[in-house]
Amino acid sequence: MAAQRFPGNLALDETATRIHQVERGGFQFIGCEIVSGDNVAEFTYADLPAGLRLLPAAATAPANATIFWSGKMLDAGKKIDVRAYRAHAAAEASTANTPAVAALAALPAADPDLDAATSILSRTTVLNRAMSAVGSDTAYTMHDKINPKLAAEHWPDSGMRTDCSSFVAWCLRMSSKVTHPLYIKVNNGWFETRGVYADGLHETGFFTKVARARPGSLLVYPDNDEGKPGHMGIVVEADGDGVAGVRKVVHCSSGNFKATGRAIRATDAAAWLANPATIIVDYEGFV
């Protein structure tokens, strides 16, 4: 990886232009931190530089794009929340002058299943995807998993084998292998409980830790020091603060499978209440 400093007194459009110029040289922007008044952008080598759009987190998400990075940057000396989007399919042409407002380039998806999918989702979409799996004849496994394509609208009634992390990733239309530098540092780039938990506790990533769950939020705790696996699930109902305020969670677990022969169920939050490390996180890609 390489890094390049951009003065924090630049406007976000100018910072985006400079990042775009670096990417044209065969590098891909993967993250940023603020150091001594500068934006220090990290890059990794890429065979084909990816089209990028930097926008304030409060701005409307561009169509046909996936959040690639989210965090804080300096915009004309002011610290703001920023999201970096990348295309997962061909985007419409534009005559805009800067990459911050220009259309994203047409790119091949990192995962071929993403061709008809997007990681910019509504809570309703995620809940519908999660609930479509409840009652399915799905087996629990941490190896040799069989999951539906990310573009599938519903979870199949039978033939699937998966675990909690892969199930949540499918509901969010995310690949189980991600390129965000935080995940690479924590677990070599896997979307699983350790990565999502660390993500919730950091300023950059796909998730933000919250005090009160809403439908579509996640409950997650990581592996413990003795090697016991972590667990995560998607909140369906909540009426109060903290984990104690969660009433129903859809999740895939070995306990579900052993008890009923069906790995994916909607249950109470007892498993997370029993673990003091549990946090609630919200997905940054919700619209």
N, C-alpha and C positions, 0 to 999 in steps of 0.2 A: 504494500500500500504506500501511497504518497500523500502528502498534505500540502495545501497552499493557503496562505493567508490573504484575506481580502479585508481592507480597512472597514471597520464597522460604521464609519461615517458615510459609506455609500448607500444609495437607495437600493431597495431590494431588487428592482429591475436591473440595475447595473451589476449587482452581485450575481444575479442569474446569468447575465450576459458573459461575465468572466468565467463562471462555471461552465457555460456552454462552450466557450472557446477552448477550455482544457479538455472537455469531452471530445471535441473534434479531433484532438490529437491522439485519440485511442484510449482515453481513460474514462471511467464512469464514476460520477459522484455517488458516495455511499453514506455520508454523514457529516456532521459539523459540530464544533464546540466554540464557545466564546472564550478567548484568551486575551487579556490586556487590551480590550477595546477592539480586537480583530475577530472576524469570523474565520476560523481555521477549518477549511473544508477538506475532507478526506476523499481520496480517489483510489480506485483499484483498476488494474488494467482490464480492458474489455476489447474483444475482437471487433465488435460493432458498438460504438457509443450510442447510448440510448437517449431519445428525446426527453427533455425534462421541463417541467413547469413548476416554478416556485410560487406559492401563494400564501398570504396570511391564513392562519387556520380558520378565521371567521369568514373567509371568502367562499363563494359558491364553488363546489367541487367541479372540475371539468368532466365532461362526458367521456365515456370510453377510456377511463384511466383508473389506476390503482395507486393508493398511497404507498410510496416507497420508503419515505423517511418522514418523521415528524419530530420537531424539537424547537429550540429557541435560537434565534439569530438576531443580530443587530441590524436594524433598518434605519439608516440615517441617524445612528447613535442611540436608537431606542430599541430595547429588547422586546421582541414580539414572538408569538408562537407562529411557526411556519410549517407548512406541509409541502413535501416534494412529491409530485405525481409523475407516473410514467404510463405510457399507453400500453394497453394489452391487445389492442386491435387498431385497424386503420382509423385515423382521426381526420376530420374534415380539414381542407386547406384553409389557410388564413394569410392575410397580408400584414399582420401585426409586425412591429419592428423588433420586439425583444422576446426572448424565449419565455419570459415570465407571463406574457400574454399571448404568445404564439401557439398555434395548434401543435399538439404533440405529434412526433413522427410515427409512422406506421412501423411497428416492431413485432418480431416474433415473440410469442409468449414464452416465459421461462419454463412453464409447464404446458404441454399441448392441450391439457384439459381446460386451460383458461381461455381458449379461443372465444367461447360464448359466455364467459363469466366475467364478473367484476367484483373487486373488493370494496367498492363503494356501495353500501347497502343500507336499507332501512331496517329498523328493529323488527318490523312486521315480517320482512322477508326472512330474517334469521330465525325468528320464532316459528314461522311456518315450516322452514326446512328442518328445524329441530323436532318439531312435533310430528312431522311426517315419518320419523323413524321410530316413534313410540309404538310398541306392539309388534314391531318387525321381528322376523326370525333371524336375529343377528347374533353371532357368536363373539365372545370376547377373546382377544389375543393381542399380544405385544409384538408378535412376529408373523411373517407371512400374511400380512393384512390384505384384505380385499375391500376396497372402498369404491363407491360410485364415482363417476366423473364429476369434476367440480361444476360443470355446466348443467348437470342433472337437476331438475326442479324438485324431485322428491326422492327420498331414500327408498331403495327397493325393499319389497316385502321379505325377501329371502336371499341367501347366497353371500351375505356380507360377513366379514370378519374384521374387527377393528378394536381400538382402545379409546380412552377418553379424549386424548389429544387429537388424534386423527379425526374423530367424530366432530369435535368443536371446529377444527380447521375446515372440514367440509361445510359445516353450517355457515361459516364466514367466507366461504369460497376462497380459502387460502391454501397454498401448497404446504405440505408438511415440511418442506425444505425451503428456508428463506435466506435472503442474502443480507439482511440487516446486520450491521457490524456488532450490535449488542448481542444478538443471538449467536453469531459466529464466535464471539468471545466466551459466552456462557456454555454453549453446548454444540459447537461446530455447525450452527445454523439450523438446528431442528426446532420446529414449532411444537413444543411440549411444555410440561408444567414448570420446569426450571426456567426456561426461557420466558414464558409468559409472566411468571412471578417476578423475575428480575426486571422485565419490561415495565410492570406496574409500579415498581419502586424507583424507576429512572425517568428523567425528563424526556428522553428520546425513545421512539418505538411506536408500536401499533396500539398500545393500551395506556390508560390513565387510571390510577388508583382513585376510587371514589368512596365516600362514606355511606352512601345509601344506594342500594341496588335498584335498577329499573328492569323491566322485561327486556331481555337481550344482553344484560350485563353478565359477566362471568364470575363464578366463585372459583378460586384456585389456591392450592397450597403446594409447595415443592416437595421433592424427595427429602427424606430426613437423613441424619448422619449415619443411621444404621442401614441405609439402603432401601428403606420402605418407599415404594413409588408415591409420587404426588398424585393429585387428582384435580380435575376441573369439570365444570358443567355450566350450562346456560340457564340463567334465571328466567322463569316463566311468570312467577307471581311474587310480589314483595309489597309490604305495607308498613315498613318501619326502617329505622336506621340499623346499620351493621348487618352482620350475618344473621343475627337473631330476627331481623325483620324480613327474611326471605322465607316464603311459604312453599314454593315449588321450584324444582330444578330438573331439567332434562339432562341426563348424563349416561355415559357408557361405562360400566364397571364389571369387574370380575364377581363382585358381590351380587349384583343384579343377575348375572348369568348363572351363578351357582344356585341362587334362590328360585329362579323362575325359568331358566333356560333361554331367557331373552336379555341380552346385554344392555339394551337401551330402554330406560324407563323414566317416567316423571315421578319424583319422590320428594320428600321433605329435605331440608338442608342439614339433617343430623350429622352426616359424615364430615361436613365442613365446620359445623359448630363444635365438634369434638376435637378439632385441630386448631390450636391457638395461633398458628402461623397463617391461617386463611385470610386472604384479602379479597376485596371486590374490585374488579376492573371493568372499565367501559372501553369499547372499541372506538378508535379515532375515526374509522371510516364510516360511521353512521351519518346519515343525512336526514 
